[in-house]
């Protein structure tokens, strides 16, 4: 089966980018807002209802403003284009922080990897991930292509109405990411979706690292960064700490638990998602088996792996759990950074073909 995500192309200044984005994606953004509004009426899932979440979202504004005021400009213009209130768009860009604050089992899976050219069959650099979340949200995913006047051009996979996601820019920087959970969550920091955009706005790998490490962070998140020249680094970031993981065996894999041992970090994720341990182990095993001859086919083998299904790298809904907890791989993304190709499946890659986009 071959299905493509909507491709939204925007260009210009932050204001014009936001306005075009909102206009081109208006029905999908409005629909997503309504779905999230309904979810936030469920008191068992969140600390407060939608109206309170909108109010609390504004606490992030001063931190976003200090991080990059152009993000505020772009989001406000996006609201105009989508014919929504600017606070609604702000909420859509920070709402995942509310998920990581309380809700169990909804946003708690993803498997990422990076492979150096030294261990591939044809000397290519690869980064990729299976993007797992509740299956009801797949309809809101888009491929956003941004041409900026004074910053790198970006192609990223994101949710309708958000300005940050996973992808690659034309300076050779690529990003994949996973959720992790530790203590220290607060409103006093930059939400991780905006940090993602900061990463992809970077001209070099050092600046992309600084986009994470040099700012106050409101929650924990794992960022896997790569450069097309063959270098990569994984950063396990909490509000107060950062662990750094390098590709010592020629590759990096990550799922949803802290890999580095740090006495200052308490990992809450394994309690919620014990399968995170198995998914990383499966990715390591498959890559080790083919080290020195790893190819795109190897990566697809990782991302279609069904060990311990449905709690597998290729995730499928568990009908034994409530609908809000039913997870699946909504997208599988592989970036051949050397040949500048993005391979992307809409839905689990075991039953959905990868579409290829030139970067």
C-alpha positions as CSV (number, residue, x, y, z in Angstrom):
1,X,0.0,0.0,0.0
2,X,1.3,3.5,-0.9
3,X,-0.1,6.6,0.8
4,X,1.5,10.0,1.1
5,X,1.3,12.6,3.8
6,X,0.1,16.0,2.6
7,X,3.0,18.1,1.4
8,X,2.8,21.7,2.5
9,X,5.3,24.1,0.9
10,X,5.9,27.6,2.3
11,X,8.6,30.3,1.9
12,X,9.7,33.7,2.8
13,X,9.9,35.6,6.1
14,X,8.5,34.2,9.3
15,X,5.3,36.1,8.8
16,X,4.8,35.0,5.3
17,X,5.7,31.4,6.1
18,X,3.2,31.3,8.9
19,X,0.4,32.9,6.9
20,X,0.9,30.5,3.9
21,X,1.1,27.5,6.3
22,X,-2.2,28.4,8.0
23,X,-4.0,29.1,4.7
24,X,-2.8,25.9,3.0
25,X,-3.5,23.7,6.0
26,X,-6.5,25.5,7.5
27,X,-9.1,22.6,7.6
28,X,-6.6,20.1,9.1
29,X,-5.4,22.5,11.7
30,X,-8.9,23.4,12.8
31,X,-9.9,19.7,12.9
32,X,-6.9,18.9,15.0
33,X,-7.7,21.7,17.5
34,X,-11.2,20.3,17.9
35,X,-10.0,16.8,18.5
36,X,-7.5,18.0,21.1
37,X,-10.2,20.2,22.7
38,X,-12.4,17.2,23.2
39,X,-9.5,15.1,24.7
40,X,-8.8,17.8,27.2
41,X,-12.3,17.6,28.6
42,X,-11.4,14.2,30.0
43,X,-10.3,14.8,33.5
44,X,-8.7,11.4,33.8
45,X,-6.1,12.2,31.2
46,X,-5.0,15.7,32.0
47,X,-4.6,18.0,35.1
48,X,-7.0,20.5,33.7
49,X,-9.6,21.2,31.0
50,X,-9.0,22.8,27.6
51,X,-9.6,26.4,28.8
52,X,-7.1,26.0,31.6
53,X,-4.6,24.4,29.2
54,X,-4.9,27.4,26.8
55,X,-4.2,29.7,29.8
56,X,-1.3,27.7,31.0
57,X,0.2,27.5,27.5
58,X,0.9,31.2,27.7
59,X,3.4,30.6,30.5
60,X,5.8,29.3,27.9
61,X,5.7,32.5,25.9
62,X,8.5,34.4,27.6
63,X,10.9,31.4,27.2
64,X,10.0,31.0,23.5
65,X,10.3,34.7,22.9
66,X,13.8,34.7,24.4
67,X,14.8,31.5,22.5
68,X,13.7,32.9,19.1
69,X,11.2,35.8,18.7
70,X,10.6,34.8,15.1
71,X,8.9,31.7,16.3
72,X,6.2,33.8,17.9
73,X,5.9,35.9,14.7
74,X,5.5,32.7,12.6
75,X,2.9,31.2,15.0
76,X,0.9,34.4,15.2
77,X,0.8,34.6,11.4
78,X,-0.1,30.9,11.2
79,X,-3.1,31.6,13.4
80,X,-4.2,34.4,11.0
81,X,-3.9,32.0,8.1
82,X,-5.8,29.2,9.8
83,X,-8.5,31.7,11.1
84,X,-7.8,30.8,14.7
85,X,-6.9,32.6,17.8
86,X,-3.1,33.0,18.3
87,X,-3.5,31.2,21.7
88,X,-4.9,28.2,19.9
89,X,-1.8,27.9,17.7
90,X,0.4,28.4,20.7
91,X,-1.4,25.5,22.5
92,X,-0.9,23.2,19.5
93,X,2.8,23.9,19.6
94,X,3.2,23.2,23.3
95,X,0.4,20.6,24.0
96,X,2.8,17.6,24.0
97,X,4.2,19.0,27.2
98,X,0.8,18.3,28.9
99,X,1.0,14.7,27.6
100,X,4.4,14.1,29.2
101,X,3.2,15.8,32.4
102,X,0.6,13.3,33.4
103,X,-1.0,11.0,30.8
104,X,0.2,7.3,31.0
105,X,0.8,5.3,27.8
106,X,-0.4,7.7,25.1
107,X,2.8,9.3,23.9
108,X,5.5,6.9,25.0
109,X,7.1,5.2,22.0
110,X,9.5,5.8,19.1
111,X,12.6,4.0,18.0
112,X,15.5,6.0,16.4
113,X,18.9,5.2,14.9
114,X,21.9,6.8,13.2
115,X,24.5,4.9,11.2
116,X,28.0,6.2,10.2
117,X,29.2,5.7,6.7
118,X,32.1,3.5,8.0
119,X,29.7,0.6,8.7
120,X,27.4,0.9,5.7
121,X,27.7,-1.1,2.5
122,X,28.1,1.9,0.2
123,X,29.5,4.6,2.5
124,X,26.3,6.5,3.1
125,X,25.2,8.2,6.3
126,X,21.7,7.2,7.6
127,X,19.3,8.5,10.2
128,X,15.8,7.4,10.8
129,X,13.0,6.6,13.2
130,X,9.6,4.9,13.6
131,X,7.3,7.6,14.9
132,X,4.8,5.9,17.2
133,X,1.8,7.5,18.8
134,X,-2.0,7.0,19.1
135,X,-3.3,5.9,15.7
136,X,-6.2,8.5,15.8
137,X,-3.6,11.3,15.3
138,X,-2.1,10.0,12.0
139,X,-4.6,12.0,10.0
140,X,-3.0,15.2,11.2
141,X,0.6,14.5,10.2
142,X,2.1,16.5,7.3
143,X,5.4,16.9,5.5
144,X,6.3,20.6,5.8
145,X,8.8,22.1,3.4
146,X,10.1,25.5,4.5
147,X,12.2,27.8,2.4
148,X,13.6,30.6,4.6
149,X,15.3,33.8,3.7
150,X,18.1,33.9,6.2
151,X,18.2,30.4,7.6
152,X,18.4,26.8,6.1
153,X,15.6,25.3,4.1
154,X,13.9,22.5,6.0
155,X,11.8,19.5,5.2
156,X,10.2,18.1,8.3
157,X,7.5,15.7,9.4
158,X,5.2,17.4,11.9
159,X,1.6,17.8,13.0
160,X,-0.7,20.3,11.4
161,X,-0.4,23.6,13.1
162,X,3.1,23.0,14.6
163,X,6.3,24.7,13.4
164,X,8.8,22.1,14.7
165,X,9.3,18.5,13.8
166,X,11.8,15.8,12.7
167,X,13.6,16.1,9.4
168,X,16.6,17.6,7.7
169,X,17.8,20.9,6.4
170,X,19.9,21.9,3.4
171,X,22.9,22.6,5.7
172,X,23.2,18.8,6.2
173,X,21.7,18.7,9.7
174,X,19.1,16.0,10.4
175,X,17.0,15.3,13.5
176,X,15.1,12.4,14.9
177,X,13.7,12.2,18.5
178,X,12.1,10.1,21.2
179,X,10.1,10.8,24.3
180,X,11.8,10.2,27.7
181,X,10.5,11.0,31.1
182,X,12.2,12.1,34.3
183,X,11.6,14.6,37.0
184,X,11.7,18.4,36.8
185,X,8.8,19.2,34.5
186,X,7.8,22.8,34.7
187,X,6.4,25.7,32.7
188,X,9.7,27.5,33.0
189,X,11.5,26.5,29.8
190,X,11.3,26.0,26.0
191,X,8.9,23.2,24.8
192,X,10.6,20.5,22.9
193,X,8.8,21.1,19.5
194,X,10.3,24.6,19.5
195,X,13.7,23.2,20.3
196,X,13.3,20.9,17.3
197,X,12.8,23.9,15.0
198,X,15.8,25.6,16.6
199,X,17.9,22.5,15.7
200,X,16.8,22.5,12.1
201,X,17.4,26.2,11.8
202,X,21.1,25.6,12.6
203,X,23.8,25.9,10.0
204,X,26.2,23.4,11.6
205,X,26.2,20.5,14.1
206,X,27.7,22.5,16.9
207,X,24.9,25.1,16.7
208,X,22.3,22.3,16.6
209,X,23.7,21.0,19.8
210,X,23.7,24.4,21.4
211,X,20.0,24.7,20.4
212,X,19.4,22.1,23.0
213,X,22.0,22.6,25.7
214,X,22.1,26.4,25.9
215,X,18.4,27.0,26.8
216,X,16.1,26.3,29.7
217,X,14.0,23.2,28.9
218,X,10.6,22.6,30.4
219,X,10.6,18.8,30.1
220,X,12.7,15.8,29.1
221,X,13.3,14.7,25.5
222,X,15.8,12.7,23.5
223,X,17.3,14.3,20.4
224,X,19.3,12.3,17.9
225,X,21.3,14.7,15.6
226,X,23.3,13.9,12.5
227,X,25.4,15.6,9.8
228,X,25.6,14.5,6.2
229,X,29.4,14.3,6.5
230,X,29.0,11.3,8.7
231,X,28.9,12.5,12.3
232,X,26.1,12.0,14.8
233,X,25.3,12.5,18.5
234,X,22.4,11.6,20.8
235,X,21.4,14.0,23.6
236,X,19.3,12.8,26.4
237,X,18.0,16.1,27.8
238,X,16.1,16.8,31.0
239,X,15.2,20.2,32.4
240,X,18.5,20.2,34.3
241,X,20.8,17.6,32.8
242,X,22.2,16.3,29.5
243,X,23.7,13.0,28.6
244,X,25.7,12.6,25.5
245,X,25.9,9.4,23.4
246,X,28.3,8.9,20.5
247,X,28.4,6.2,17.8
248,X,31.3,4.1,19.3
249,X,30.3,1.0,17.3
250,X,29.5,2.9,14.2
251,X,25.9,3.5,15.1
252,X,23.5,4.9,17.7
253,X,20.1,3.4,18.6
254,X,17.6,4.8,21.0
255,X,14.0,4.1,22.2
256,X,12.3,5.6,25.3
257,X,14.6,5.0,28.3
258,X,17.8,6.7,29.4
259,X,20.7,4.8,28.0
260,X,23.4,6.7,29.9
261,X,23.7,6.2,33.6
262,X,23.3,9.4,35.5
263,X,22.7,9.5,39.3
264,X,20.9,12.8,39.0
265,X,18.2,11.4,36.6
266,X,15.3,9.1,37.6
267,X,13.9,7.3,34.6
268,X,10.1,7.0,34.7
269,X,9.7,5.6,31.2
270,X,10.5,2.0,31.8
271,X,7.7,1.7,34.3
272,X,5.2,2.9,31.7
273,X,6.8,1.2,28.7
274,X,9.0,-1.8,29.5
275,X,9.1,-2.6,25.7
276,X,11.5,0.3,25.3
277,X,14.3,-2.1,26.5
278,X,13.4,-4.7,23.9
279,X,13.1,-2.3,21.0
280,X,16.5,-0.9,21.5
281,X,18.0,-4.4,21.9
282,X,16.3,-5.5,18.6
283,X,17.7,-2.5,16.7
284,X,21.2,-3.1,18.1
285,X,21.0,-6.8,17.3
286,X,20.0,-6.3,13.7
287,X,22.5,-3.5,13.0
288,X,25.3,-5.6,14.6
289,X,24.5,-8.6,12.5
290,X,25.1,-6.5,9.3
291,X,27.8,-4.1,10.6
292,X,30.0,-3.2,7.7
293,X,27.3,-3.9,5.1
294,X,24.4,-2.0,6.6
295,X,22.1,-0.7,3.8
296,X,18.7,1.0,3.5
297,X,17.3,-2.6,3.4
298,X,18.9,-3.2,6.8
299,X,17.2,-0.1,8.3
300,X,13.9,-1.2,6.9
301,X,14.4,-4.6,8.5
302,X,14.8,-2.8,11.8
303,X,11.8,-0.7,11.4
304,X,9.5,-3.6,10.3
305,X,10.7,-5.8,13.1
306,X,7.8,-7.5,15.0
307,X,9.5,-9.1,17.9
308,X,7.1,-8.9,20.9
309,X,4.3,-7.6,18.7
310,X,2.3,-5.5,19.2
311,X,4.9,-3.9,21.6
312,X,7.5,-4.1,18.8
313,X,9.7,-1.7,16.8
314,X,7.0,-1.8,14.2
315,X,4.2,-0.9,16.5
316,X,0.6,-2.0,16.1
317,X,-2.6,-1.2,18.2
318,X,-3.2,-3.5,21.1
319,X,-7.0,-4.2,21.1
320,X,-6.8,-5.2,24.7
321,X,-6.3,-1.6,25.8
322,X,-8.6,1.4,25.7
323,X,-8.6,3.4,22.4
324,X,-6.7,6.3,23.9
325,X,-3.8,3.9,24.7
326,X,-3.7,2.1,21.3
327,X,-0.4,2.9,19.7
328,X,0.9,2.3,16.3
329,X,3.8,3.4,14.0
330,X,2.1,6.3,12.4
331,X,5.2,7.0,10.2
332,X,8.5,5.5,9.4
333,X,11.2,7.9,8.2
334,X,14.7,7.0,6.8
335,X,17.0,9.7,5.6
336,X,19.8,8.8,3.2
337,X,21.9,11.9,4.0
338,X,24.6,11.2,1.4
339,X,22.2,10.9,-1.6
340,X,19.8,13.4,0.0
341,X,16.7,11.2,-0.1
342,X,13.9,10.9,2.5
343,X,12.1,7.6,2.6
344,X,8.7,7.9,4.4
345,X,5.9,5.5,5.0
346,X,2.4,6.7,6.0
347,X,1.5,4.1,8.7
348,X,3.3,0.9,9.8
349,X,6.1,0.2,7.3
350,X,5.3,-3.6,7.2
351,X,2.1,-2.8,5.3
352,X,2.8,0.6,3.8
353,X,5.4,1.4,1.2
354,X,8.1,4.0,1.6
355,X,7.6,7.0,-0.6
356,X,10.9,8.7,-1.7
357,X,11.4,12.5,-1.6
358,X,14.4,14.3,-2.9
359,X,15.9,16.7,-0.4
